[in-house]
Amino acid sequence: MPTKVVIEPGICKLGTSVVATAIDEDTVQIVVKSACDSINNMIEELGDTYDTFETCLVKPGQGPFYEYAQQKFPVHVSCPAINGILKAMEVEGKLALPLDASIRFVNAD
């Protein structure tokens, strides 16, 4: 069964959904739908099929998505969309368990 995630990025409201499907034990294909032109352009340029080990098991800020973003995204380091795409790929590639992650703002008092 494919892995699906929905990424709600916050104030920009440019939501992204991802469906990741294992092609074989090392390869995942993704379908990304986003209200963000930068995310859509990235997927269009990079493609939709990835080796999960080479894409997901890298140091933070590395890999094809972050390398693309360093060159072509507007400056916005906290955008959660790339991380959400990678989380879907990790789960579908059996490199992580499907548990929600979140960022919540709480009163500092």
HELIX and SHEET records of a PDB file:
HELIX    1   1 ASP A   37  LEU A   46  1                                  10    
HELIX    2   2 THR A   52  CYS A   56  1                                   5    
HELIX    3   3 PRO A   64  LYS A   72  1                                   9    
HELIX    4   4 ALA A   81  GLU A   92  1                                  12    
SHEET    1   A 4 THR A   3  ILE A   7  0                                        
SHEET    2   A 4 THR A  16  ALA A  22 -1                                        
SHEET    3   A 4 THR A  27  SER A  34 -1                                        
SHEET    4   A 4 THR A  49  ASP A  51 -1                                        
END                                                                             
